[in-house]
Amino acid sequence: MLHFILPVGLLQCNCSIFGDEQTQEAIVIDPGDEIEKITAILDKHRLKVKAIVITHAHIDHVAAAQKLRALTGAPVYMDERDTALLDMLDVQARWLGVETPARTEVDAAANDATVLNLGNAEFHVLRTPGHTPGSLCLWIPDESKLIAGDTLFRDSIGRTDLPGGNSRQILSSIKTRLLDLPEDAIVVPGHGQTTTIGREKERNPFLQDL
């Protein structure tokens, strides 16, 4: 399985591109900006996008989603509880002092029953509200990887002071949905360095009382 992590945009959101070398299909997670970087990887490896997944509807994770959807025809998956945030892209753009991107259409509601297939690998959606009402992660057992969005970071957790954030809820999400994953599971956060579940259980100061 190919996996490319591209920090894109003003806030350097980690966009993940997974590609299956046999089927030449791809899943793109959090196309936050710089569509040309994303399509360059897809073109280089001759990958056809079969799904676009948004971990939450903050502008830095979703700004290029509509462009990628238009270019590839791939459906966009998002938790519908973040629809209100998606409708506030103009407000979010003003916070950052950037132009308002096109609002993406959402083709399928992502929830705990959602499983996407790429080759022989399964991508399991885990609802992890707290950073936003509709925040989600993707667990890929065959790769032992967790795409964590802005729920869990190396030595930190997602901020909860923006609209829809809830500090108790994010800690509950991490405790009940993430910390039981294998200790050696690789965590790819929405920003910054990768980590592991075991490392965060041991060192993350926000998790020591869980």
Backbone torsions as a table, in degrees:
resi	resn	phi	psi	omega
1	MET	NA	125.5	173.8
2	LEU	-78.3	142.6	175.0
3	HIS	-145.4	118.5	178.3
4	PHE	-115.7	133.3	176.8
5	ILE	-112.9	115.2	-176.5
6	LEU	-114.2	110.9	171.8
7	PRO	-71.4	119.5	-174.8
8	VAL	-127.1	151.9	171.5
9	GLY	81.2	178.7	-176.9
10	LEU	-57.1	-39.0	-177.2
11	LEU	-99.5	10.2	175.1
12	GLN	52.9	53.3	173.8
13	CYS	-65.9	135.6	177.0
14	ASN	-80.1	102.3	173.4
15	CYS	-87.4	126.6	178.5
16	SER	-103.0	133.1	172.4
17	ILE	-117.8	117.3	174.3
18	PHE	-105.0	133.4	179.7
19	GLY	-132.1	135.7	175.5
20	ASP	-95.2	122.2	-174.6
21	GLU	-71.3	-22.3	-179.7
22	GLN	-80.9	-50.3	-177.2
23	THR	-87.1	-17.4	-176.0
24	GLN	60.1	32.0	173.8
25	GLU	-102.3	158.8	-176.4
26	ALA	-139.6	154.2	168.4
27	ILE	-121.3	129.4	179.3
28	VAL	-111.3	128.4	-178.1
29	ILE	-115.8	126.1	177.5
30	ASP	59.3	63.3	173.2
31	PRO	-75.4	86.3	-169.4
32	GLY	-82.7	-18.7	-179.1
33	ASP	175.5	-177.6	174.5
34	GLU	51.2	57.8	-176.3
35	ILE	-55.2	-30.9	-178.1
36	GLU	-65.3	-33.0	176.2
37	LYS	-67.0	-39.6	-179.1
38	ILE	-67.6	-48.1	-178.0
39	THR	-69.1	-27.2	177.5
40	ALA	-63.4	-41.4	177.4
41	ILE	-66.1	-44.7	179.8
42	LEU	-60.5	-44.8	-178.6
43	ASP	-67.5	-41.7	-177.8
44	LYS	-59.7	-38.0	-176.2
45	HIS	-103.1	8.6	176.4
46	ARG	53.8	49.9	-177.5
47	LEU	-101.6	138.6	176.5
48	LYS	-106.9	122.8	-176.9
49	VAL	-73.4	125.0	178.3
50	LYS	-104.3	-16.9	178.8
51	ALA	-158.8	145.2	174.2
52	ILE	-119.7	125.3	-177.7
53	VAL	-117.8	133.4	177.7
54	ILE	-109.2	120.8	-179.0
55	THR	-74.7	-26.3	173.3
56	HIS	-170.6	163.9	-167.1
57	ALA	-96.3	32.3	169.5
58	HIS	-75.7	146.9	-170.6
59	ILE	-56.9	-34.4	-176.3
60	ASP	-73.6	-8.9	178.2
61	HIS	-107.8	-11.0	-170.0
62	VAL	-128.6	-3.0	-168.8
63	ALA	-61.3	-30.8	-178.6
64	ALA	-103.1	8.5	-175.4
65	ALA	-64.1	-42.9	-178.8
66	GLN	-66.8	-38.1	177.0
67	LYS	-62.6	-44.4	-179.5
68	LEU	-66.7	-38.4	177.3
69	ARG	-61.8	-43.7	-179.1
70	ALA	-66.5	-37.4	-178.0
71	LEU	-73.4	-33.9	-170.8
72	THR	-109.1	-20.8	-174.9
73	GLY	74.5	7.5	-178.2
74	ALA	-76.8	144.7	178.4
75	PRO	-73.3	148.4	177.1
76	VAL	-100.6	130.7	177.2
77	TYR	-109.8	133.5	177.0
78	MET	-156.4	149.9	173.2
79	ASP	-70.1	125.6	-174.5
80	GLU	-65.3	-14.8	178.3
81	ARG	-70.1	-10.0	175.4
82	ASP	-99.3	12.3	-179.3
83	THR	-60.3	-39.1	-179.7
84	ALA	-61.3	-38.6	177.3
85	LEU	-67.9	-37.8	178.0
86	LEU	-62.9	-32.2	178.3
87	ASP	-76.4	-7.6	-178.0
88	MET	-107.0	24.4	-177.5
89	LEU	-60.3	-32.5	178.2
90	ASP	-65.5	-40.3	177.8
91	VAL	-66.3	-45.0	179.2
92	GLN	-61.4	-38.2	179.1
93	ALA	-63.6	-38.3	178.6
94	ARG	-65.8	-36.8	177.1
95	TRP	-56.8	-39.2	-175.2
96	LEU	-95.1	-10.3	-178.5
97	GLY	71.6	37.4	-179.6
98	VAL	-123.8	168.2	177.4
99	GLU	-70.9	149.8	178.4
100	THR	-75.6	122.9	179.0
101	PRO	-77.4	166.1	174.8
102	ALA	-64.2	136.3	177.6
103	ARG	-74.5	126.5	-179.7
104	THR	-76.3	146.0	166.7
105	GLU	-75.6	146.5	175.4
106	VAL	-110.2	119.8	-174.0
107	ASP	-90.5	-24.9	-176.9
108	ALA	-148.1	135.7	176.8
109	ALA	-77.5	127.0	178.9
110	ALA	-94.6	133.4	178.6
111	ASN	-150.0	-173.2	-175.5
112	ASP	-63.9	-16.2	178.5
113	ALA	-90.5	-3.1	-175.4
114	THR	-82.1	123.8	174.5
115	VAL	-130.2	122.5	177.1
116	LEU	-103.8	142.0	-179.7
117	ASN	-109.9	137.7	174.5
118	LEU	-137.3	107.5	-170.6
119	GLY	60.6	-128.3	177.9
120	ASN	-91.6	-2.6	-175.8
121	ALA	-90.7	144.9	175.3
122	GLU	-110.5	135.9	176.7
123	PHE	-109.1	109.0	-176.3
124	HIS	-96.1	124.7	176.5
125	VAL	-77.8	131.2	174.2
126	LEU	-118.7	117.8	177.9
127	ARG	-74.2	124.4	-177.3
128	THR	-134.5	65.7	-178.3
129	PRO	-62.6	155.5	177.8
130	GLY	146.8	-57.2	173.4
131	HIS	-64.8	-44.0	168.3
132	THR	-139.2	165.2	-179.9
133	PRO	-61.1	-30.4	-175.9
134	GLY	-110.3	20.8	179.9
135	SER	-59.8	141.7	177.1
136	LEU	-141.2	160.5	173.3
137	CYS	-122.2	164.5	175.8
138	LEU	-123.8	124.2	179.6
139	TRP	-106.7	126.6	-177.8
140	ILE	-118.1	92.2	-173.8
141	PRO	-57.1	-42.9	-177.3
142	ASP	-62.6	-26.6	179.3
143	GLU	-99.7	-9.6	-172.9
144	SER	50.4	49.1	-179.5
145	LYS	-128.2	142.3	174.0
146	LEU	-118.4	120.4	170.6
147	ILE	-90.2	109.3	-163.8
148	ALA	-97.9	-1.1	-176.5
149	GLY	54.3	-140.9	178.6
150	ASP	-103.7	28.9	176.9
151	THR	-84.4	-48.8	-176.8
152	LEU	-129.6	132.6	177.8
153	PHE	-122.2	169.2	169.6
154	ARG	-65.3	114.5	178.9
155	ASP	68.1	15.0	-179.0
156	SER	-158.4	179.8	174.2
157	ILE	-133.8	171.6	-178.7
158	GLY	-66.8	146.6	177.8
159	ARG	-68.4	151.1	-177.5
160	THR	-127.8	16.8	-177.4
161	ASP	-95.2	2.7	176.0
162	LEU	-93.9	164.9	-178.0
163	PRO	-52.5	128.6	179.4
164	GLY	90.7	-6.8	-179.8
165	GLY	-75.2	150.6	-178.6
166	ASN	-149.9	111.8	-172.8
167	SER	-67.7	-39.5	178.1
168	ARG	-66.1	-39.0	-176.8
169	GLN	-67.1	-40.8	-178.5
170	ILE	-66.1	-39.5	178.1
171	LEU	-66.2	-38.1	176.4
172	SER	-64.6	-41.3	178.7
173	SER	-60.9	-45.5	-179.3
174	ILE	-64.1	-44.2	-178.3
175	LYS	-64.5	-45.0	-172.0
176	THR	-89.0	-22.0	-174.6
177	ARG	-111.1	-27.9	-169.9
178	LEU	-111.8	-38.2	-170.7
179	LEU	-72.8	-13.0	175.4
180	ASP	-87.5	-3.1	175.7
181	LEU	-68.8	161.4	-178.7
182	PRO	-55.2	141.9	-176.6
183	GLU	-61.3	-30.4	-178.6
184	ASP	-89.9	5.3	178.2
185	ALA	-62.7	132.1	179.0
186	ILE	-79.1	132.0	177.9
187	VAL	-107.3	121.4	175.3
188	VAL	-105.2	102.9	-177.5
189	PRO	-78.6	172.3	-179.1
190	GLY	-70.5	-18.7	177.7
191	HIS	-149.0	147.8	172.6
192	GLY	83.8	-163.2	-172.0
193	GLN	-75.3	153.2	171.9
194	THR	-72.5	164.1	179.1
195	THR	-151.6	-165.4	174.2
196	THR	-131.9	160.3	176.7
197	ILE	-60.4	-44.6	-178.9
198	GLY	-60.7	-42.0	179.5
199	ARG	-62.6	-43.3	-178.2
200	GLU	-69.2	-35.9	176.5
201	LYS	-62.3	-34.5	-176.8
202	GLU	-84.3	-37.5	-167.7
203	ARG	-116.4	-21.1	-174.1
204	ASN	-68.8	117.1	-175.1
205	PRO	-64.4	-23.1	-179.9
206	PHE	-77.0	-15.0	-173.3
207	LEU	-107.3	0.6	-171.9
208	GLN	-70.0	-21.7	179.7
209	ASP	-98.1	4.5	-178.3
210	LEU	-80.9	NA	NA
